[in-house]
Amino acid sequence: MDKNNPDKPQLPKRRNLMNDLDAFFERNPFGDVLRSIDDFFSSHSVSGFPVHFYEAEKEWVVEAELPGAERKNIHIELFSDKVKISVNNNVVMNTQHQQTGAFTHEYRFDHAERVVTIPYTIDRARTQASYINGILKIHGPKTPKKGHRLSIE
């Protein structure tokens, strides 16, 4: 009914679908869900750990950020043009509740690895690694890649 004329029936307002969709997405209905997913993946690195590759004048360098990792748990494998860094972390925690005296035993195993392709052939004899203050640094000389050509008979 019309407020000015109670005898005249009021027709429903016609809605515009595009305006409704725009309004829906302007309210950001998925914002909290998407933000929580982003927060999860930023705090739980899917790829493992940050790795940086750069070149100096006569050598290539790979740096991996491994804060808190023990040297004995870091493993490096060298292939013809790839460096594989893996970290295994075993944690065993035993605790006793002060009031109840109950013991808990927790065991956790974490494994992360990264493979970096180097634009040079890796000379295993001249490649070196160091681990200082949570930064693993692997460096080697720039040895040009040798092509393996096959001749046609």
Secondary structure by P-SEA (a helix, b strand, c coil): ccccccccccccbbbbaaaaaaaaaaaccaaaaaaaaaaaaaacccccbbbbbbccccbbbbbbbbcccccccbbbbbcccbbbbbbbbbbbbbbbcccccbbbbbbbbbbbbbbbbbccccccccbbbbbcccbbbbbbccccccccccccc
